[in-house]
Amino acid sequence: MNTTSNTTRHARWNPRLAAQIAALLIGNLMADSVAVAPLLFLPQMLEHFQTDQAAWISAGAMLAGAMWAPLLGRAADIHGKRRMLVITLLVGCAGSVVCLLAPNLWVFVLGRMAQGAVMASIFLSAAIVREICEPRIAMPAVGVVTTGSAVVNFGAAFVLEPLAAAYGFRVVFVTAAVLGAVAAVTVRAVVPESTRRTPGRLDVGGAVLLGAGLAMVLGYISTGPEIGWFGTVPFTLLAAGLIALVCWYLHSLRIAEPVIDISGLGRPLLLTLLVIVIATGATQSMDQLLSLIAQISPEQGLGYGLDAQGMLGLLFGIPAVGIVVGGVLSGWLATRIGPAATLAAATTVGTAGAAGMLAGASWLPAAIACAFLLQCTMGALLTTGFNLAGTLAPADRQGGVSSLVTIVGALGTVLMTFVGAAVLASTQVIVDGTAVNSAAGVHGYIGLAACILATATALAVGLTRTLRKRPTAAGVGPVPAPRPAEATTQR
């Protein structure tokens, strides 16, 4: 293990910590803008490039994020978390410039793939906060860093809309490029470099196999409804992805330092990842359902519908604040009852929010309240996933383990969104010659999400009990002892 800095850990909130969190938040704001902002102007982009391939535009950065995550996570453990965060921000900035200047769709898609690197900023920020802060401060600080940008990003949507109307959709990529450049400079200036390193070599071959396999499989699932499931291109994409994942698994068994050491994960960490993948997927999939039922009027007599035209800001805007509430509150709660118990509490809230949508499917006040609970759950899952995985991993492998939380979260979201869409498609009814979603399909979708979240709660409760039997603080798991250089705290 190599020490490159004599950085001490924060034991209390102070101006220097606030500056460091602000710098990390700028990077995460860029990640949010890369993932969400282009979707706001998708029709304009499709018209500009004269294409109907919306999936390549909307999903390109997320799929690339899955491909980049394992490589960047492991590289951060070896070469330093701040260094890799600055690199990801600069690569994302370059990708934004490519999108800005792209003369055709495929150059634009390449830019989106480069932008995907900045998705790693979220888990790298969480790993940095856990390293520079004592656990009592780190857990709520992770909540602020990972979810705080949601409020700014929500307000930015109101600013970008008139700018895009005046100057075109490319203003989105100008904004992303500026954010990336500012974030890279400020992170380099105020965030200390990692004091903990993992000696060894970077398994580039394994990272490429794992990242490419994940990206191709997720690409097949997310683009299947648009390009078809059984055509030559999608089937080849799926087969290539599965082959790459099998090759990665065999490769990781043969080398001493794989990009992800499967044998070293341990049962508690694997159980944590299982809870994250199913709970995140079920929670995120409810956004898809809410957007569908919001456009249906109760007068159509389908047994559901909100007719929220003119109230979409109320329906989606107010609940969005719940991400920050859930993230910050779960970080604070984790210092009191432990991150495992906090995870169980988060999935319990999510179960209640999903089940409440049985009433919310046809009653706007209930829909807003339940959407708020689900967004609180999403923020809590994001924060607690990083906190709990961090306590279960060695101090010199925080980057790699944090990347796993990001990977399984993306996997769960794509899978559950697809499953939910399949439930709706299989239960459609014909009304006036048009196929529409039935009440049975909508309620079945809601019931499925609630059951999955209830299962996640049961697993999280079991995980809490398992960790409480360990000779550590209740529900927290092993926390690495401070290094001698970290004995003095910043004030």
Secondary structure, 3 states (H helix, E strand, C coil): CCCCCCCCCECCCCHHHHHHHHHHHHHHHHHHHHHHHHHHCHHHHHHHHCCCCHHHHHHHHHHHHHHHHHHHHHHHHHHCHHHHHHHHHHHHHHHHHHHHHCCCHHHHHHHHHHHHHHHHHHHHHHHHHHHHECHHHHHHHHHHHHHCHHHHHHHHHHHHHHHHHHHCCCHHHHHHHHHHHHHHHHHHHHCCCCCCCCCCCCCHHHHHHHHHHHHHHHHHHHHHHHHCCCCHHHHHHHHHHHHHHHHHHHHHHHCCCCCCCHHHCCHHHHHHHHHHHHHHHHHHHHHHHHHHHCCCCHHHCCCCCCCCCCCHHHHHHHHHHHHHHHHHHHHHHHHHHCHHHHHHHHHHHHHHHHHHHHHHCCCHHHHHHHHHHHHHHHHHHHHHHHHHHHHHCCHHHHHHHHHHHHHHHHHHHHHHHHHHHHHHHHCCEEECCEEECCHHHHHHHHHHHHHHHHHHHHHHHHHHHHHHCCCCCCCCCCCCCCCHHHCCCEC
